[in-house]
Amino acid sequence: MAARARYINVRGNLIDLSVPKVMGIINVTPDSFHKASRFTKEEEIIRAAARMIEDGADILDIGGYSSRPGAQNITPGEERKRVLGALKLVRRELPDAVLSIDTFRAEIAMEAVLECGAGIINDITGGDADTQMFDVIKKLQVPYVMMHMKGVPWNMEMHPVYDDVVADILRWFGDRVTRLQSMGVNDIIIDPGFGFGKTISHNFEILHKLSDFSITGLPVLIGISRKSMIWKTLKITPAKALNGTTVLNTIALMNGADILRVHDVKEAVQAVKLTEELKKQTHLTFPL
């Protein structure tokens, strides 16, 4: 098993992942699946960002393209209009915040980093949607969140099939990580992509076997927050899925997650603090 990377370099600052970090979600979209995470007005964006930082967010992930199942495609121009202004706004009002750009488009990622203060690129397609993305990552040398998705948002939930969901995803990562590392990219974070081309059964199997991803030696980001594996299982709505989110985030932490991407920062920070206290008091190491 490869030694686990414990730091990522964000704009010259090392972020220590020996204690898991929390990434707050700011969707500057009108149609994200969780209504309370939609922010389109400047005052809403700043209020949400400031609250997340106050609640303990280590990273703010700002995106302008809804990737919920069945989401409509939008043009690069529309995405740019939504997200670049939001990044500049948050950078101006919260200059010390660590910002991530949630996009699969290389040109928008480039502008977000060079012109708007983003320090991390979060790509839900792992470079598959834009063949220029890996070249951009090489040029910019910023941490890259590579997520696995089977299909595209408008069809990814239509009968996804795997031989072995965890093994198949690990092979998918292996090919792309090798390419990036051969290009000289150092800071890669992997995200197994809960809900992106997976059934509820697939999602729970990934969560159960999350520690298997440590074989890559790379930090693991988990995005479970208020997703359908929670609210469909509990027969509730995303709006009522906070408790279920906290339960599964805690399981993810105990199975080796390094970063939690969440709508509800305060509760995720509490989950990290409690699991870290358990580790300290019992001398446990995660994954168990």
GUVOMI-845778 format. One record per residue (C-alpha): y, z, x; residue number from 1. Coordinates in nm, 4 decimals. Last residue first. Layout:
<fikols>
{fikol {Y; Z; X}; NUM}
...
</fikols>
This chain:
<fikols>
{fikol {0.0732; 1.1494; -1.0755}; 288}
{fikol {0.3159; 0.8751; -0.9880}; 287}
{fikol {0.5076; 1.0741; -0.8840}; 286}
{fikol {0.4676; 1.3501; -0.6283}; 285}
{fikol {0.4045; 1.7061; -0.7286}; 284}
{fikol {0.5298; 2.0065; -0.5382}; 283}
{fikol {0.5079; 2.2105; -0.8607}; 282}
{fikol {0.8648; 2.3374; -0.8764}; 281}
{fikol {1.0215; 2.0346; -0.7071}; 280}
{fikol {0.8314; 1.7703; -0.9049}; 279}
{fikol {0.8920; 1.9512; -1.2317}; 278}
{fikol {1.2602; 1.9766; -1.1399}; 277}
{fikol {1.2673; 1.6025; -1.0733}; 276}
{fikol {1.1063; 1.5409; -1.4124}; 275}
{fikol {1.3702; 1.7564; -1.5785}; 274}
{fikol {1.6652; 1.5984; -1.4001}; 273}
{fikol {1.5426; 1.2434; -1.4665}; 272}
{fikol {1.4882; 1.3136; -1.8368}; 271}
{fikol {1.8347; 1.4697; -1.8571}; 270}
{fikol {1.9869; 1.1587; -1.7012}; 269}
{fikol {1.8048; 0.9476; -1.9611}; 268}
{fikol {1.9429; 1.1611; -2.2449}; 267}
{fikol {2.2991; 1.1321; -2.1169}; 266}
{fikol {2.2749; 0.7572; -2.0564}; 265}
{fikol {2.1766; 0.6298; -2.3991}; 264}
{fikol {2.1581; 0.2479; -2.3936}; 263}
{fikol {1.9187; 0.2501; -2.1024}; 262}
{fikol {1.7999; 0.0848; -1.7817}; 261}
{fikol {1.5942; 0.3484; -1.5991}; 260}
{fikol {1.5677; 0.3008; -1.2221}; 259}
{fikol {1.2977; 0.4216; -0.9820}; 258}
{fikol {0.9960; 0.4290; -1.2153}; 257}
{fikol {0.6870; 0.5932; -1.0576}; 256}
{fikol {0.4430; 0.6882; -1.3312}; 255}
{fikol {0.6118; 1.0221; -1.3996}; 254}
{fikol {0.9401; 0.8387; -1.4431}; 253}
{fikol {0.7780; 0.5921; -1.6840}; 252}
{fikol {0.6308; 0.8785; -1.8886}; 251}
{fikol {0.9779; 1.0317; -1.9096}; 250}
{fikol {1.1255; 0.6975; -2.0155}; 249}
{fikol {0.8555; 0.6763; -2.2833}; 248}
{fikol {0.9490; 1.0113; -2.4354}; 247}
{fikol {1.3220; 0.9466; -2.4048}; 246}
{fikol {1.2891; 0.6128; -2.5816}; 245}
{fikol {1.0869; 0.7708; -2.8622}; 244}
{fikol {1.3651; 1.0240; -2.9151}; 243}
{fikol {1.6289; 0.7525; -2.9150}; 242}
{fikol {1.4471; 0.5218; -3.1565}; 241}
{fikol {1.6418; 0.5899; -3.4768}; 240}
{fikol {1.8951; 0.3073; -3.4346}; 239}
{fikol {1.6154; 0.0765; -3.3219}; 238}
{fikol {1.4589; 0.1196; -3.6677}; 237}
{fikol {1.1517; 0.3213; -3.7740}; 236}
{fikol {0.7822; 0.2458; -3.8167}; 235}
{fikol {0.6843; 0.4636; -3.5172}; 234}
{fikol {0.4933; 0.1820; -3.3461}; 233}
{fikol {0.7513; -0.0745; -3.4548}; 232}
{fikol {1.0335; 0.1472; -3.3310}; 231}
{fikol {0.8890; 0.2202; -2.9903}; 230}
{fikol {0.7221; -0.1040; -2.8778}; 229}
{fikol {1.0195; -0.2700; -3.0507}; 228}
{fikol {1.2668; -0.1578; -2.7880}; 227}
{fikol {1.5034; 0.1399; -2.8137}; 226}
{fikol {1.5346; 0.1627; -2.4322}; 225}
{fikol {1.2251; 0.0371; -2.2539}; 224}
{fikol {1.3942; -0.1276; -1.9565}; 223}
{fikol {1.2220; -0.0059; -1.6402}; 222}
{fikol {1.3316; -0.0835; -1.2848}; 221}
{fikol {1.0797; -0.0598; -0.9997}; 220}
{fikol {1.1846; -0.0293; -0.6356}; 219}
{fikol {0.9766; -0.2437; -0.3990}; 218}
{fikol {0.6722; -0.1626; -0.1843}; 217}
{fikol {0.4757; -0.4203; -0.3810}; 216}
{fikol {0.1834; -0.1806; -0.4272}; 215}
{fikol {0.4231; 0.0407; -0.6250}; 214}
{fikol {0.3615; -0.1906; -0.9206}; 213}
{fikol {0.0244; -0.0231; -0.9832}; 212}
{fikol {0.2141; 0.2964; -1.0734}; 211}
{fikol {0.3134; 0.1319; -1.4006}; 210}
{fikol {-0.0468; 0.1248; -1.5199}; 209}
{fikol {0.0074; 0.3202; -1.8429}; 208}
{fikol {0.3499; 0.1601; -1.8955}; 207}
{fikol {0.2042; -0.1865; -1.8426}; 206}
{fikol {-0.0792; -0.1112; -2.0869}; 205}
{fikol {0.1741; 0.0149; -2.3405}; 204}
{fikol {0.3728; -0.3064; -2.3162}; 203}
{fikol {0.0658; -0.5294; -2.3398}; 202}
{fikol {-0.0415; -0.3511; -2.6599}; 201}
{fikol {0.3057; -0.3990; -2.8082}; 200}
{fikol {0.2709; -0.7678; -2.7287}; 199}
{fikol {0.4405; -0.9155; -2.4262}; 198}
{fikol {0.6689; -1.2143; -2.3772}; 197}
{fikol {0.9718; -1.0064; -2.2891}; 196}
{fikol {0.9092; -0.6744; -2.4584}; 195}
{fikol {0.8885; -0.4730; -2.1367}; 194}
{fikol {0.9965; -0.6941; -1.8495}; 193}
{fikol {0.7974; -0.5860; -1.5438}; 192}
{fikol {1.1241; -0.5187; -1.3566}; 191}
{fikol {1.1253; -0.5607; -0.9789}; 190}
{fikol {1.4071; -0.4657; -0.7439}; 189}
{fikol {1.4754; -0.6789; -0.4363}; 188}
{fikol {1.7134; -0.5760; -0.1575}; 187}
{fikol {1.6293; -0.7587; 0.1646}; 186}
{fikol {1.6759; -1.1327; 0.1119}; 185}
{fikol {1.6118; -1.3204; 0.4370}; 184}
{fikol {1.4900; -1.6492; 0.2890}; 183}
{fikol {1.1276; -1.5554; 0.3680}; 182}
{fikol {1.1917; -1.2390; 0.1670}; 181}
{fikol {1.2991; -1.4456; -0.1302}; 180}
{fikol {0.9955; -1.6720; -0.1216}; 179}
{fikol {0.7532; -1.3820; -0.0752}; 178}
{fikol {0.9159; -1.1959; -0.3637}; 177}
{fikol {0.8760; -1.5019; -0.5841}; 176}
{fikol {0.5050; -1.5565; -0.5237}; 175}
{fikol {0.4194; -1.1868; -0.5371}; 174}
{fikol {0.6144; -1.1249; -0.8556}; 173}
{fikol {0.4009; -1.3717; -1.0504}; 172}
{fikol {0.0854; -1.2250; -0.8955}; 171}
{fikol {0.1983; -0.8768; -1.0028}; 170}
{fikol {0.2657; -1.0042; -1.3543}; 169}
{fikol {-0.0845; -1.1504; -1.3816}; 168}
{fikol {-0.2439; -0.8318; -1.2473}; 167}
{fikol {-0.0538; -0.6181; -1.4984}; 166}
{fikol {-0.1266; -0.8416; -1.7996}; 165}
{fikol {-0.4871; -0.9225; -1.7183}; 164}
{fikol {-0.5952; -1.2660; -1.8434}; 163}
{fikol {-0.2659; -1.2910; -2.0277}; 162}
{fikol {-0.1640; -1.4354; -2.3663}; 161}
{fikol {0.1738; -1.4266; -2.5437}; 160}
{fikol {0.1332; -1.5078; -2.9145}; 159}
{fikol {0.4883; -1.6097; -3.0120}; 158}
{fikol {0.7046; -1.3247; -2.8790}; 157}
{fikol {0.8604; -1.5325; -2.6023}; 156}
{fikol {0.9772; -1.8109; -2.8334}; 155}
{fikol {1.3577; -1.7761; -2.8704}; 154}
{fikol {1.3964; -1.5505; -2.5687}; 153}
{fikol {1.2164; -1.7864; -2.3267}; 152}
{fikol {0.8516; -1.7921; -2.2192}; 151}
{fikol {0.6809; -1.5093; -2.0309}; 150}
{fikol {0.9480; -1.2897; -1.8777}; 149}
{fikol {0.9246; -1.0957; -1.5529}; 148}
{fikol {1.2442; -0.9391; -1.4238}; 147}
{fikol {1.3876; -0.9761; -1.0747}; 146}
{fikol {1.6715; -0.7317; -1.0135}; 145}
{fikol {1.8544; -0.8604; -0.7064}; 144}
{fikol {2.0470; -0.6377; -0.4677}; 143}
{fikol {2.3316; -0.8314; -0.3044}; 142}
{fikol {2.2983; -1.0626; -0.0039}; 141}
{fikol {2.5586; -1.3088; -0.1399}; 140}
{fikol {2.4232; -1.6223; 0.0252}; 139}
{fikol {2.0548; -1.5390; -0.0167}; 138}
{fikol {2.1093; -1.4286; -0.3768}; 137}
{fikol {2.2944; -1.7543; -0.4469}; 136}
{fikol {2.0128; -1.9573; -0.2942}; 135}
{fikol {1.7644; -1.7659; -0.5110}; 134}
{fikol {1.9681; -1.8444; -0.8230}; 133}
{fikol {2.0013; -2.2193; -0.7653}; 132}
{fikol {1.6793; -2.3097; -0.9510}; 131}
{fikol {1.8199; -2.1568; -1.2694}; 130}
{fikol {1.5905; -2.0438; -1.5506}; 129}
{fikol {1.2966; -1.9438; -1.3275}; 128}
{fikol {1.4930; -1.7178; -1.0942}; 127}
{fikol {1.3339; -1.3956; -1.2139}; 126}
{fikol {1.4078; -1.4843; -1.5753}; 125}
{fikol {1.5811; -1.1629; -1.6814}; 124}
{fikol {1.8157; -1.1793; -1.3821}; 123}
{fikol {2.0076; -0.8627; -1.2891}; 122}
{fikol {2.2513; -0.9270; -1.0045}; 121}
{fikol {2.3964; -0.6208; -0.8293}; 120}
{fikol {2.7375; -0.5559; -0.6699}; 119}
{fikol {2.9724; -0.6884; -0.9372}; 118}
{fikol {3.3390; -0.6751; -0.8362}; 117}
{fikol {3.4844; -0.9567; -1.0459}; 116}
{fikol {3.5652; -1.2460; -0.8125}; 115}
{fikol {3.2860; -1.2783; -0.5559}; 114}
{fikol {3.0114; -1.0895; -0.7404}; 113}
{fikol {3.0761; -1.2055; -1.0967}; 112}
{fikol {3.1638; -1.5555; -0.9793}; 111}
{fikol {2.8302; -1.5955; -0.8014}; 110}
{fikol {2.6309; -1.4500; -1.0915}; 109}
{fikol {2.8090; -1.6866; -1.3296}; 108}
{fikol {2.7184; -1.9885; -1.1153}; 107}
{fikol {2.3593; -1.8692; -1.0753}; 106}
{fikol {2.2896; -1.8345; -1.4471}; 105}
{fikol {2.0238; -1.5756; -1.5349}; 104}
{fikol {2.2798; -1.3092; -1.6170}; 103}
{fikol {2.3157; -0.9302; -1.6322}; 102}
{fikol {2.5885; -0.8518; -1.3801}; 101}
{fikol {2.5585; -0.5075; -1.2235}; 100}
{fikol {2.8513; -0.2778; -1.1488}; 99}
{fikol {2.8661; 0.0402; -0.9408}; 98}
{fikol {3.1724; 0.2284; -1.0665}; 97}
{fikol {3.4300; 0.3381; -0.8090}; 96}
{fikol {3.7122; 0.1211; -0.9449}; 95}
{fikol {3.6812; 0.2454; -1.3035}; 94}
{fikol {3.9817; 0.0939; -1.4839}; 93}
{fikol {4.0180; -0.2180; -1.2679}; 92}
{fikol {3.6446; -0.2711; -1.2126}; 91}
{fikol {3.5811; -0.2165; -1.5850}; 90}
{fikol {3.8378; -0.4803; -1.6799}; 89}
{fikol {3.7234; -0.7271; -1.4163}; 88}
{fikol {3.3639; -0.6955; -1.5378}; 87}
{fikol {3.4683; -0.7388; -1.9008}; 86}
{fikol {3.6694; -1.0494; -1.8160}; 85}
{fikol {3.3702; -1.1982; -1.6407}; 84}
{fikol {3.1321; -1.1253; -1.9273}; 83}
{fikol {3.2501; -1.2838; -2.2474}; 82}
{fikol {3.4345; -1.5884; -2.1198}; 81}
{fikol {3.1580; -1.6645; -1.8699}; 80}
{fikol {2.8918; -1.6429; -2.1416}; 79}
{fikol {3.0899; -1.8811; -2.3634}; 78}
{fikol {3.1414; -2.1287; -2.0815}; 77}
{fikol {2.7789; -2.1089; -1.9731}; 76}
{fikol {2.6846; -2.2141; -2.3265}; 75}
{fikol {2.4997; -1.9872; -2.5667}; 74}
{fikol {2.1319; -1.9914; -2.6646}; 73}
{fikol {2.0478; -1.8112; -2.9858}; 72}
{fikol {1.8394; -1.4960; -2.9842}; 71}
{fikol {1.4953; -1.5175; -3.1437}; 70}
{fikol {1.3627; -1.2179; -2.9529}; 69}
{fikol {1.6580; -1.0286; -2.7978}; 68}
{fikol {1.8064; -1.1851; -2.4868}; 67}
{fikol {2.1724; -1.1601; -2.5880}; 66}
{fikol {2.3976; -1.3197; -2.3288}; 65}
{fikol {2.7182; -1.1457; -2.2219}; 64}
{fikol {2.5858; -0.8790; -1.9878}; 63}
{fikol {2.7241; -0.5754; -1.8080}; 62}
{fikol {2.4895; -0.3335; -1.6317}; 61}
{fikol {2.6689; -0.0117; -1.5311}; 60}
{fikol {2.5082; 0.1803; -1.2446}; 59}
{fikol {2.4733; 0.5507; -1.1568}; 58}
{fikol {2.5261; 0.6696; -1.5122}; 57}
{fikol {2.5940; 1.0436; -1.5324}; 56}
{fikol {2.7331; 1.1158; -1.8782}; 55}
{fikol {3.0882; 1.0761; -1.7495}; 54}
{fikol {2.9967; 0.7323; -1.6114}; 53}
{fikol {2.8470; 0.6376; -1.9487}; 52}
{fikol {3.1526; 0.7624; -2.1363}; 51}
{fikol {3.3871; 0.5669; -1.9110}; 50}
{fikol {3.1880; 0.2465; -1.9622}; 49}
{fikol {3.1745; 0.2867; -2.3399}; 48}
{fikol {3.5460; 0.3608; -2.3708}; 47}
{fikol {3.6313; 0.0737; -2.1374}; 46}
{fikol {3.4234; -0.1745; -2.3358}; 45}
{fikol {3.5474; -0.0520; -2.6726}; 44}
{fikol {3.9114; -0.0705; -2.5612}; 43}
{fikol {3.8612; -0.4259; -2.4406}; 42}
{fikol {3.6999; -0.5447; -2.7637}; 41}
{fikol {3.3512; -0.7004; -2.7757}; 40}
{fikol {3.1108; -0.4098; -2.7345}; 39}
{fikol {2.7603; -0.4244; -2.8798}; 38}
{fikol {2.5393; -0.1307; -2.7775}; 37}
{fikol {2.5572; 0.0420; -3.1180}; 36}
{fikol {2.4087; -0.2658; -3.2848}; 35}
{fikol {2.0835; -0.2526; -3.0897}; 34}
{fikol {1.9357; -0.6056; -3.1013}; 33}
{fikol {2.2318; -0.7649; -2.9226}; 32}
{fikol {2.4260; -1.0021; -3.1515}; 31}
{fikol {2.8023; -0.9829; -3.1012}; 30}
{fikol {2.7869; -0.9732; -2.7219}; 29}
{fikol {2.9634; -0.7760; -2.4511}; 28}
{fikol {2.6475; -0.5714; -2.3969}; 27}
{fikol {2.7039; -0.2634; -2.1814}; 26}
{fikol {2.3755; -0.1068; -2.0721}; 25}
{fikol {2.3796; 0.2049; -1.8529}; 24}
{fikol {2.1654; 0.2113; -1.5394}; 23}
{fikol {2.0155; 0.5496; -1.4502}; 22}
{fikol {1.8816; 0.6307; -1.1022}; 21}
{fikol {1.5572; 0.7875; -0.9877}; 20}
{fikol {1.5821; 1.0431; -0.7022}; 19}
{fikol {1.4414; 0.8957; -0.3802}; 18}
{fikol {1.6396; 0.5917; -0.4901}; 17}
{fikol {1.9306; 0.6499; -0.2503}; 16}
{fikol {2.2116; 0.4029; -0.3064}; 15}
{fikol {2.3514; 0.2801; 0.0259}; 14}
{fikol {2.7097; 0.1563; 0.0140}; 13}
{fikol {2.8059; -0.1702; 0.1851}; 12}
{fikol {2.8615; -0.3651; -0.1362}; 11}
{fikol {2.5412; -0.2251; -0.2849}; 10}
{fikol {2.2668; -0.1665; -0.0277}; 9}
{fikol {1.9468; -0.0438; -0.1889}; 8}
{fikol {1.7556; 0.2565; -0.0628}; 7}
{fikol {1.4071; 0.4065; -0.0956}; 6}
{fikol {1.1895; 0.1004; -0.0342}; 5}
{fikol {0.8306; 0.2111; -0.0920}; 4}
{fikol {0.5940; 0.1834; 0.2047}; 3}
{fikol {0.3429; -0.0938; 0.1363}; 2}
{fikol {0.0000; 0.0000; 0.0000}; 1}
</fikols>
